[in-house]
Amino acid sequence: MLHFLSSQSPQSLWVIFLTENFAVTAIALFAGWATLRLLKKPVKPPSGKEWRICLITNLINTAITFAGFWLWKHNYITFSFDANWRIAADFVVVFILMDLAMYIFHYAIHHSVVYKIIHRFHHQYQHPIPIDLFVLHPLETVSFGALWLAVISLNSFNFYAIAIYLAANVIFGIIGHLGIEPLSANTRNKPVFRYLGTSTFHHTHHLDVNYNFGFYTNLWDKLFRTYKD
């Protein structure tokens, strides 16, 4: 696939990457709203403003995808393609690294003037709906994208592990912005889920901006005492 993309013109790459980002967004939104329908929860329709910001986020994410491809093509980012144990190992490493990096970044935003300028834009949605995963200030979208590219440039990670991580990132994002909790309290207390960032975990952050800065896990919040049930 990467060799095919290498043979395309910059214009074709923009079209391909834009289509990819729109497809991911469409699948994520469908999954989120289908989950709410399945749970028989009311689904608030997105506002025109949310749709416009979602479009801008997709355009920025397309630029970030293009930048990542350029960095790979010029060997600033490298991948391995072996189908072996490294898929699982690299996924865990990237998952934990990104969770820690985004916790630090998220915490720093909330404790600086940047919150009022940028991040408060996202927090106007105390009771989020799926589309709000993509409703971010443009500068914040750029910052998260730059953080992602910086992390994957640290090592030659397995390409398939990166693909799995990207899918997991969207899944966690949609779960965090359902606005309701699809898992029972008993399920959330099981070992598999106890340390993951559930919908309740992130919804609590939208309701109280002083807690729950993690994305995929609550490990860093518990470690640094910013966790709230």
C-alpha positions as CSV (number, residue, x, y, z in Angstrom):
1,M,0.0,0.0,0.0
2,L,2.8,2.4,0.9
3,H,4.6,1.6,-2.3
4,F,1.3,2.4,-4.2
5,L,1.0,5.7,-2.4
6,S,4.6,6.5,-3.2
7,S,3.8,6.4,-6.9
8,Q,0.9,8.9,-6.6
9,S,1.1,12.7,-7.3
10,P,0.7,15.1,-4.3
11,Q,-2.8,16.0,-5.6
12,S,-3.8,12.3,-5.7
13,L,-2.4,11.8,-2.2
14,W,-4.5,14.7,-0.8
15,V,-7.7,13.1,-2.3
16,I,-6.8,9.7,-1.0
17,F,-6.0,10.9,2.5
18,L,-9.0,13.1,2.6
19,T,-11.3,10.2,1.6
20,E,-9.6,8.0,4.2
21,N,-10.3,10.6,7.0
22,F,-13.8,11.2,5.9
23,A,-14.4,7.4,5.8
24,V,-13.0,7.0,9.4
25,T,-15.2,9.8,10.6
26,A,-18.3,8.4,9.0
27,I,-17.7,4.9,10.4
28,A,-17.0,6.4,13.9
29,L,-20.1,8.5,13.9
30,F,-22.3,5.7,12.6
31,A,-20.9,3.4,15.3
32,G,-21.5,6.0,18.0
33,W,-25.0,6.8,17.0
34,A,-25.9,3.1,16.4
35,T,-24.7,2.4,19.9
36,L,-27.0,5.1,21.3
37,R,-29.9,3.8,19.3
38,L,-29.2,0.2,20.4
39,L,-29.2,1.3,24.0
40,K,-32.4,3.3,23.3
41,K,-30.9,6.6,24.4
42,P,-32.0,9.8,22.8
43,V,-29.7,11.0,20.1
44,K,-29.3,14.8,19.9
45,P,-28.7,15.9,16.3
46,P,-25.4,17.8,15.8
47,S,-25.6,21.5,15.3
48,G,-24.4,23.2,12.1
49,K,-21.4,24.5,14.0
50,E,-20.4,21.0,15.1
51,W,-20.6,19.8,11.5
52,R,-18.4,22.7,10.3
53,I,-15.8,22.1,13.0
54,C,-15.8,18.4,12.2
55,L,-15.1,19.3,8.6
56,I,-12.2,21.5,9.5
57,T,-10.8,18.8,11.8
58,N,-10.9,16.3,8.9
59,L,-9.0,18.8,6.7
60,I,-6.4,19.2,9.4
61,N,-6.1,15.5,10.0
62,T,-5.6,15.0,6.2
63,A,-2.7,17.5,6.4
64,I,-1.3,15.5,9.3
65,T,-1.6,12.3,7.4
66,F,0.1,13.9,4.4
67,A,2.9,15.1,6.7
68,G,3.3,11.6,8.3
69,F,3.6,10.1,4.8
70,W,6.2,12.7,3.8
71,L,8.2,11.9,6.9
72,W,8.0,8.2,6.2
73,K,9.0,8.7,2.5
74,H,12.1,10.7,3.7
75,N,13.0,8.2,6.4
76,Y,12.2,10.4,9.4
77,I,9.6,7.8,10.3
78,T,10.3,4.1,9.7
79,F,8.2,1.0,10.1
80,S,8.9,-2.8,10.2
81,F,6.4,-5.0,8.4
82,D,7.0,-8.4,10.0
83,A,4.0,-10.3,11.1
84,N,5.4,-11.5,14.4
85,W,5.3,-10.9,18.2
86,R,6.3,-7.3,17.6
87,I,2.8,-6.4,16.5
88,A,1.5,-6.9,20.0
89,A,4.6,-5.6,21.8
90,D,4.7,-2.4,19.7
91,F,1.0,-1.8,20.0
92,V,1.3,-1.9,23.8
93,V,4.3,0.5,23.7
94,V,2.6,3.0,21.4
95,F,-0.6,2.7,23.4
96,I,1.1,3.5,26.7
97,L,3.4,6.2,25.3
98,M,0.5,8.0,23.6
99,D,-1.6,7.7,26.7
100,L,1.1,9.2,28.9
101,A,2.0,11.9,26.3
102,M,-1.6,13.0,25.9
103,Y,-2.2,12.9,29.7
104,I,0.8,15.3,30.1
105,F,-0.3,17.5,27.2
106,H,-4.0,17.5,28.4
107,Y,-3.0,18.3,32.0
108,A,-0.7,21.1,30.8
109,I,-3.4,22.7,28.7
110,H,-5.8,22.7,31.6
111,H,-3.3,24.4,33.8
112,S,-2.2,27.2,31.5
113,V,-3.7,30.2,29.7
114,V,-3.9,27.9,26.7
115,Y,-7.1,26.4,28.2
116,K,-9.0,29.6,27.8
117,I,-7.7,30.3,24.3
118,I,-8.0,26.8,22.9
119,H,-9.2,23.9,24.9
120,R,-12.3,25.5,26.5
121,F,-13.8,25.4,23.0
122,H,-14.1,21.6,23.4
123,H,-15.5,21.8,26.9
124,Q,-18.5,23.8,25.9
125,Y,-20.0,20.4,25.4
126,Q,-20.6,19.1,28.9
127,H,-22.7,16.2,27.7
128,P,-21.0,15.2,24.5
129,I,-22.3,13.3,21.5
130,P,-20.2,11.2,19.1
131,I,-19.4,14.1,16.7
132,D,-17.8,16.0,19.5
133,L,-14.8,13.7,19.2
134,F,-14.0,15.8,16.1
135,V,-15.1,19.2,17.5
136,L,-11.8,20.6,18.6
137,H,-10.1,24.0,18.2
138,P,-8.0,23.8,15.0
139,L,-4.8,24.5,17.0
140,E,-5.5,21.6,19.3
141,T,-6.0,19.3,16.4
142,V,-2.7,20.4,15.0
143,S,-1.0,19.9,18.4
144,F,-2.4,16.4,18.9
145,G,-1.3,15.5,15.4
146,A,2.2,16.8,16.0
147,L,2.4,14.9,19.2
148,W,1.4,11.7,17.4
149,L,4.1,12.2,14.7
150,A,6.7,12.9,17.3
151,V,5.9,9.7,19.2
152,I,6.0,7.4,16.2
153,S,9.3,8.9,15.0
154,L,11.0,7.7,18.2
155,N,11.4,4.2,17.0
156,S,10.8,1.9,14.0
157,F,7.5,0.5,15.1
158,N,5.6,-2.3,13.5
159,F,3.3,-1.0,10.8
160,Y,0.4,-3.3,11.8
161,A,0.7,-2.3,15.4
162,I,0.3,1.3,14.3
163,A,-2.8,0.4,12.3
164,I,-4.3,-1.4,15.3
165,Y,-3.5,1.6,17.5
166,L,-5.2,4.0,15.2
167,A,-8.3,1.9,15.2
168,A,-8.2,1.7,19.0
169,N,-7.8,5.5,19.2
170,V,-11.0,6.0,17.3
171,I,-12.9,3.4,19.4
172,F,-11.8,5.0,22.7
173,G,-12.6,8.4,21.3
174,I,-16.2,7.5,20.4
175,I,-16.7,5.6,23.7
176,G,-15.6,8.7,25.6
177,H,-18.0,10.9,23.7
178,L,-21.2,8.8,23.8
179,G,-22.5,10.9,26.7
180,I,-23.8,7.8,28.4
181,E,-22.2,4.7,29.9
182,P,-22.8,1.5,27.9
183,L,-21.1,-0.7,30.5
184,S,-22.6,-1.7,33.8
185,A,-20.8,-0.8,37.1
186,N,-20.1,-4.5,37.6
187,T,-18.4,-4.8,34.2
188,R,-16.3,-1.6,34.7
189,N,-14.9,-3.1,37.9
190,K,-13.7,-6.2,36.3
191,P,-9.9,-6.5,35.8
192,V,-10.1,-6.0,32.1
193,F,-11.9,-2.7,32.3
194,R,-10.8,-1.4,35.7
195,Y,-8.0,0.7,34.4
196,L,-9.4,1.7,31.0
197,G,-10.8,5.1,30.1
198,T,-14.5,4.3,29.9
199,S,-17.3,6.6,28.8
200,T,-18.1,7.6,32.4
201,F,-14.4,8.4,33.0
202,H,-14.2,10.9,30.1
203,H,-17.7,12.2,30.7
204,T,-16.7,13.0,34.2
205,H,-13.9,15.1,32.8
206,H,-16.4,17.1,30.7
207,L,-18.4,17.8,33.8
208,D,-15.4,18.6,36.1
209,V,-12.4,19.8,34.2
210,N,-10.0,19.3,37.2
211,Y,-10.0,15.5,36.9
212,N,-9.6,12.6,34.5
213,F,-7.1,13.9,32.0
214,G,-6.2,10.4,30.6
215,F,-7.4,9.1,27.3
216,Y,-7.1,5.4,27.1
217,T,-6.5,4.5,30.7
218,N,-6.9,6.0,34.2
219,L,-3.4,4.9,35.3
220,W,-1.8,8.4,35.2
221,D,-4.8,10.0,36.9
222,K,-4.6,7.5,39.7
223,L,-0.8,7.9,39.9
224,F,-0.9,11.7,40.0
225,R,-4.1,12.0,42.0
226,T,-6.2,13.6,39.4
227,Y,-8.7,10.7,39.2
228,K,-12.4,11.0,40.0
229,D,-15.1,8.3,39.9
